[in-house]
Amino acid sequence: MSAGVAGEAGIGQAATRRQIVAWGLWDWGGAAFNAVILTFVFSVYLTDAVGDDLPGSVSASTWLGWSLGIAGFFIAVLAPVSGQRFDATGRRKRSLAVLTFLTVAAMAGMFFVVDDYHYLWLGLVLLGFASVIFELAQVPYNAMLRQVSTPETVGRVSGFGWAMGYFGGIVLLLVCYFGFISGDGDTRGFLGLTTEGGLNVRMVALLAAVWLAVFAIPVLLMVPEVPRTSADPGADTGGFLESYRVLWRDLRELWAVDRRIVRFLIASALFRDGLAGVFTFGAVLAVNVYGLASDSVLLFGVAANVVAALGAMVGGRVDDRTGPKPVIVGSLVAMIVVGIVLLAISGPALFWIFGLLLSLFVGPVQSSARSFLTRITPPGREGQMFGLYATTGRAVSFLAPTLFGFFAWWLGADRAGIVGLLVVLGVGLAALLSVQAPTRSAAGSLPS
């Protein structure tokens, strides 16, 4: 795929093939946090092992939901400020380096979270902190996309990075499963690590930290720092509140130009947060509710990544024929229906079937949401639109984990947390229905 992208006419004016691959490798490395730490291994370790005998009426899963909800709040507050600072100061790469290092440090610190409920709070703090910092690191990383692409290749280069993230997650999950987690008894994996104190899982956290650190190096060495060329007046010196003034000004301008852009940004922020919640809590539910063995969760994660990637490919073809809105609406409806079924079923076998069916519709929503915004964006304002796309997504990133934790606590069952995720997806779907779909002429006016 990289060769195809880099070989396009004009891409060399923006970046070499090696720079494109270096940029994509950060996504490959980022799978260490998204797939291993946040979704399939460490979060499950916190709820299934560390917090298993937590005293009191509040479960470890509920505490996990609340801690990630708090992290989402900090992301919403800090993202607009950080994004404008990175651009205004021309320090994208330096910011990416610092934030990546902090994420790696937090992941390495997870090694000290022993299998004892007294360490649950340390684990939740480290996971919440890493969630905030890793999300902020994606701001300068995504901004670099324009440095390694042209208007004619930005979609393919972006897709290359997305694919690197999916497949990086698959490879690392397989390494973790066969090397550290597979098997029964007191020792696990090919390395024969003891399960005492959760050592085998804690070593996975160390491996994930090293994985991210190693694959982050190429982009820091090969993609040059590019100073901002059209900064907002005072953006490099403005304070915290000034950043929000600039954001509010941009939103008012958008409302005057094309209100459906603002409506879509709001709708997509909601349903994208629902998607994030599905990945964040899917593994926790798999173990605590549906009875999947902890080692089987990794295999499910591999299968889910493959299915999601295939769904994105098929959804992209349907998008070209019908437009993005039918793809998003149909996929969200399917996810909600499958989610309702998951509320009623039990057992690992049924979870495998309906969990993978749910994953099938995640990829089409992600890819067609980007296509939708591209089609309705005024020519020459693509960077601003996708900047707001990222910011609005972070602004509501606390909703899904908070509602998951609330419903799990209110109804006294981890399974009930699914209701919170369905609420977020449903509200996002309802908001999208009122947004006018892109026309064929609008799609045709964009660069191919």
C-alpha positions in Angstrom: 0.0 0.0 0.0 2.8 2.4 0.8 4.3 2.0 -2.6 1.1 2.8 -4.2 0.6 5.9 -2.2 4.1 7.2 -2.6 4.2 6.5 -6.3 1.4 8.9 -7.2 2.3 12.0 -9.1 3.0 14.9 -7.0 3.4 13.1 -3.7 7.1 13.6 -3.8 6.6 17.3 -3.6 5.2 16.8 -0.1 7.2 13.8 1.1 9.3 10.8 0.1 8.0 7.3 0.4 10.2 6.8 3.5 8.6 9.8 5.2 5.1 8.5 4.5 6.1 5.1 5.9 7.7 6.8 8.9 4.6 8.8 9.5 2.4 5.6 9.3 4.7 3.8 11.7 3.6 6.1 14.6 0.0 4.7 14.0 1.5 1.2 14.0 3.1 2.0 17.3 0.0 3.7 18.7 -1.8 0.3 18.5 0.2 -0.5 21.7 -1.9 1.9 23.6 -5.2 1.6 21.8 -5.4 -2.2 21.4 -3.2 -3.5 24.2 -3.5 -1.0 27.1 -6.9 0.6 26.6 -9.0 -2.2 25.1 -7.9 -5.8 25.3 -5.3 -6.3 28.0 -4.5 -3.8 30.7 -8.1 -2.5 31.2 -9.3 -6.1 31.4 -6.5 -6.8 33.9 -7.7 -3.9 36.1 -11.3 -5.1 36.2 -10.9 -8.9 36.1 -7.8 -9.3 38.3 -6.7 -6.3 40.2 -10.1 -5.1 41.1 -11.8 -8.4 41.3 -12.1 -8.5 45.1 -12.6 -4.8 45.5 -14.7 -4.2 48.6 -17.8 -2.0 48.4 -20.8 -1.8 46.1 -19.1 -0.1 43.2 -17.4 -2.5 40.8 -14.0 -2.0 39.2 -15.7 -1.7 35.8 -17.7 1.2 37.1 -14.6 2.9 38.5 -12.9 2.3 35.1 -15.8 4.0 33.3 -15.7 7.0 35.7 -11.9 7.4 35.5 -12.0 7.4 31.7 -14.9 9.8 31.8 -12.7 12.2 33.9 -9.9 11.7 31.4 -12.3 12.6 28.6 -13.2 15.8 30.3 -9.6 16.9 30.5 -9.2 16.0 26.8 -12.1 18.2 26.0 -10.7 21.1 27.9 -7.1 20.8 26.8 -7.4 19.8 23.1 -8.5 23.1 21.6 -5.7 24.9 23.5 -3.0 22.4 22.7 -3.9 22.2 19.0 -3.7 25.9 18.5 -0.4 26.1 20.4 1.2 23.4 18.3 0.3 25.1 15.1 1.0 28.7 16.2 4.4 27.9 17.6 5.5 25.6 14.8 6.5 22.9 17.2 4.4 20.0 16.0 7.2 17.5 16.0 8.6 18.6 19.4 5.2 18.4 20.9 4.6 14.9 19.4 7.9 13.8 20.9 7.2 15.1 24.4 3.6 13.7 24.5 4.7 10.4 23.1 7.5 10.1 25.8 4.9 10.9 28.5 2.6 8.2 27.2 5.4 5.7 27.1 6.4 6.6 30.7 2.8 6.1 31.9 2.6 2.8 30.1 5.9 1.6 31.6 4.6 2.7 35.0 1.7 0.2 34.6 4.3 -2.5 35.3 4.0 -1.6 39.0 0.3 -2.3 39.2 0.3 -5.6 41.1 -2.6 -7.9 41.1 -4.0 -6.5 44.4 -7.1 -4.2 44.7 -5.0 -1.7 46.6 -3.2 -1.0 43.3 -6.4 -0.4 41.3 -6.2 3.3 42.0 -2.7 3.5 40.7 -3.7 1.6 37.6 -6.8 3.9 37.0 -4.7 7.1 37.4 -2.0 5.8 35.0 -4.6 4.7 32.5 -6.5 8.0 32.7 -3.3 10.1 32.4 -2.1 8.0 29.5 -5.5 8.4 27.8 -5.3 12.2 28.0 -1.7 12.5 26.8 -2.0 10.0 24.0 -5.1 11.7 22.7 -3.3 15.1 22.8 -0.3 13.5 21.0 -2.6 12.7 18.1 -3.2 16.4 17.5 0.3 17.2 16.1 0.4 13.8 14.5 -2.7 14.3 12.5 -1.6 17.8 11.6 1.5 16.3 10.0 -0.8 14.5 7.4 -0.6 17.6 5.2 3.2 17.5 5.3 3.3 13.9 4.0 0.6 14.2 1.3 -0.9 16.5 -1.3 -4.6 17.3 -1.9 -4.7 14.5 -4.4 -3.2 11.9 -2.1 -4.4 12.9 1.4 -7.1 10.3 1.5 -4.8 7.4 0.5 -2.0 8.5 2.8 -4.5 8.9 5.7 -5.9 5.4 4.9 -2.4 4.0 4.9 -1.9 5.3 8.4 -5.3 3.9 9.5 -4.4 0.5 8.1 -1.1 0.6 9.8 -2.9 1.1 13.1 -5.2 -1.8 12.5 -2.5 -4.2 11.5 -0.1 -3.0 14.1 -2.7 -3.9 16.7 -3.1 -7.4 15.2 0.6 -8.1 15.2 1.2 -6.9 18.7 -1.9 -8.7 20.1 -0.7 -11.9 18.6 2.8 -11.4 20.1 1.2 -10.7 23.5 -1.0 -13.7 23.4 1.5 -16.3 22.4 4.4 -14.8 24.2 2.8 -13.8 27.5 -0.8 -14.9 28.0 -1.7 -18.2 26.3 -2.0 -21.4 28.3 -3.2 -22.4 31.8 -1.6 -22.8 35.2 0.9 -20.6 37.0 3.1 -19.8 34.0 1.9 -18.4 30.6 3.1 -18.0 27.1 6.2 -19.1 25.2 8.3 -17.1 27.7 6.8 -19.1 30.7 6.2 -16.0 32.8 4.5 -16.5 36.1 1.0 -15.2 36.8 1.9 -14.4 40.4 1.1 -10.7 41.0 0.0 -10.4 37.4 3.7 -10.4 36.2 2.9 -11.7 32.8 0.3 -8.9 32.1 2.6 -6.3 33.7 5.4 -7.4 31.2 2.9 -6.9 28.4 2.6 -3.3 29.6 6.3 -2.9 29.4 6.4 -4.4 25.9 3.6 -2.0 24.8 5.7 0.9 26.0 8.8 -0.2 24.1 6.7 -0.9 21.0 5.3 2.7 21.0 8.7 4.2 21.7 10.5 2.3 18.9 7.9 2.9 16.2 7.6 6.6 17.1 11.2 7.3 16.4 11.0 7.3 12.5 8.5 10.1 12.2 10.5 12.2 14.7 13.7 11.7 12.6 12.4 11.8 9.1 9.4 14.2 8.9 10.7 17.8 9.2 9.3 20.5 11.4 7.1 22.9 9.4 6.3 26.3 11.0 2.8 27.6 10.7 2.3 29.9 7.7 -1.1 31.4 8.4 -1.6 31.7 12.2 -4.5 33.4 13.7 -3.6 36.8 15.1 -2.3 36.4 18.6 -2.8 32.6 18.5 0.8 32.0 19.5 0.6 34.4 22.5 -3.1 34.1 23.5 -4.1 32.5 26.7 -6.4 29.7 27.6 -9.6 31.6 27.0 -8.3 33.1 23.8 -8.1 29.7 22.3 -11.8 29.2 22.9 -12.6 32.6 21.5 -10.9 31.6 18.2 -12.8 28.3 18.2 -16.1 30.0 18.8 -15.4 32.5 16.0 -14.6 29.6 13.6 -17.9 27.9 14.5 -19.9 31.1 13.9 -18.2 31.5 10.5 -19.1 27.9 9.7 -22.7 28.4 10.7 -23.0 31.4 8.3 -21.3 29.5 5.4 -23.0 26.1 5.7 -25.0 25.0 8.8 -24.9 21.4 7.9 -21.2 21.4 8.5 -21.7 22.4 12.1 -24.6 19.9 12.5 -22.5 17.1 11.1 -19.5 18.0 13.3 -21.9 17.7 16.3 -23.5 14.4 15.1 -20.2 12.8 14.2 -18.7 13.8 17.5 -21.5 11.9 19.3 -21.5 8.7 17.3 -17.7 8.6 17.1 -17.6 8.7 20.9 -20.0 5.8 20.9 -17.6 3.9 18.7 -14.7 4.7 21.1 -16.8 3.4 24.0 -17.5 0.1 22.1 -13.8 -0.6 21.8 -12.9 0.7 25.3 -15.4 -1.5 27.2 -15.8 -4.4 24.7 -13.1 -6.5 26.2 -14.1 -5.7 29.8 -17.7 -6.9 29.1 -16.4 -9.9 27.2 -14.6 -11.2 30.3 -16.9 -9.9 33.1 -20.3 -10.5 31.5 -20.0 -13.0 28.7 -17.4 -15.3 30.3 -14.6 -15.1 27.8 -11.3 -16.3 29.2 -8.7 -13.5 29.6 -6.4 -15.1 27.0 -9.3 -15.5 24.5 -9.9 -11.8 24.6 -6.7 -11.2 22.7 -7.8 -13.6 19.9 -11.1 -11.8 19.8 -9.3 -8.5 19.5 -7.3 -9.8 16.5 -10.5 -11.0 14.8 -12.3 -7.8 15.6 -9.5 -5.7 14.0 -9.6 -7.9 10.8 -13.4 -7.7 10.6 -13.4 -3.9 11.1 -10.8 -3.4 8.4 -12.8 -5.5 6.0 -16.0 -3.6 6.9 -14.2 -0.3 6.1 -13.1 -1.6 2.7 -16.6 -2.8 1.7 -18.2 0.3 3.2 -15.9 2.5 1.1 -17.1 0.9 -2.1 -20.8 1.3 -1.1 -20.0 4.9 -0.2 -18.8 5.6 -3.7 -22.2 4.3 -5.1 -24.7 5.6 -2.6 -22.9 8.4 -0.7 -21.7 8.4 2.8 -24.9 9.1 4.7 -26.7 5.8 3.9 -23.5 3.9 4.9 -23.3 5.7 8.3 -27.0 5.5 9.1 -27.3 1.8 8.1 -24.2 0.9 10.1 -25.3 2.8 13.2 -28.7 1.2 13.1 -27.1 -2.2 12.7 -24.8 -1.5 15.7 -27.7 -0.5 17.9 -29.7 -3.6 17.0 -26.7 -5.8 17.7 -26.1 -3.9 20.9 -29.7 -4.6 22.0 -29.2 -8.3 21.3 -26.0 -8.3 23.4 -28.1 -7.1 26.3 -30.1 -10.3 26.2 -27.6 -13.0 25.3 -25.0 -14.8 27.5 -22.1 -17.0 27.0 -18.8 -16.8 25.0 -20.0 -18.4 21.8 -22.8 -15.9 21.3 -20.5 -13.0 22.2 -18.1 -14.1 19.5 -20.9 -14.1 16.9 -22.5 -10.8 17.8 -19.3 -9.1 19.0 -17.7 -9.6 15.6 -20.9 -8.6 13.8 -20.8 -5.4 15.8 -17.2 -4.8 14.8 -18.1 -5.3 11.1 -20.0 -2.0 11.1 -17.4 0.1 13.0 -15.1 0.5 10.0 -17.7 1.8 7.6 -18.8 4.4 10.1 -15.3 5.6 10.6 -14.4 5.8 6.9 -17.7 7.3 5.6 -17.7 9.9 8.3 -14.4 11.3 6.9 -15.8 11.0 3.4 -19.0 12.9 4.4 -17.0 15.8 5.8 -14.7 15.9 2.7 -17.7 16.2 0.4 -19.4 19.1 2.2 -16.2 21.0 3.0 -15.8 24.3 1.0 -12.7 24.2 -1.3 -9.6 25.5 0.5 -10.9 24.9 4.0 -10.2 21.2 4.4 -7.6 21.8 7.1 -9.8 23.9 9.2 -12.8 21.5 8.9 -10.7 18.4 9.9 -9.2 20.4 12.8 -12.7 21.1 14.1 -13.7 17.5 13.3 -10.9 16.4 15.7 -11.7 19.1 18.3 -15.5 18.4 18.5 -14.8 14.7 18.8 -12.6 15.3 21.9 -15.1 17.7 23.3 -17.6 15.0 24.0 -15.2 12.1 24.6 -16.3 11.8 28.2 -19.9 10.9 27.4 -19.6 7.2 26.5 -17.4 6.2 29.5 -19.4 8.4 31.9 -22.8 6.9 30.8 -21.3 3.4 30.8 -20.3 3.9 34.4 -23.6 5.5 35.3 -25.8 2.8 33.9 -23.6 0.0 35.4 -23.8 1.7 38.8 -27.5 2.6 38.6 -28.7 -0.8 37.5 -26.1 -2.7 39.5 -24.7 -4.7 36.6 -21.8 -4.3 34.3 -24.0 -5.5 31.4 -26.2 -2.4 31.9 -23.2 -0.2 30.8 -24.1 -1.2 27.3 -27.2 0.9 27.6 -25.0 4.0 28.0 -23.1 3.2 24.8 -26.4 2.6 22.9 -27.7 6.0 24.1 -24.6 7.8 22.7 -24.9 6.0 19.4 -28.6 6.6 19.2 -28.3 10.3 19.9 -25.5 10.6 17.3 -27.7 8.8 14.8 -30.7 11.1 15.5 -28.5 14.1 15.1 -27.2 12.8 11.8 -30.7 12.2 10.3 -31.3 16.0 10.2 -28.1 16.7 8.3 -28.6 17.0 4.5 -26.6 14.4 2.6 -23.9 15.5 0.2 -25.0 15.7 -3.4 -23.3 14.1 -6.3 -22.2 17.5 -7.6 -20.7 18.3 -4.3 -18.7 15.1 -4.3 -17.7 15.7 -7.9 -16.3 19.1 -7.1 -13.7 17.7 -4.8 -10.3 16.6 -5.9 -10.2 12.9 -6.9 
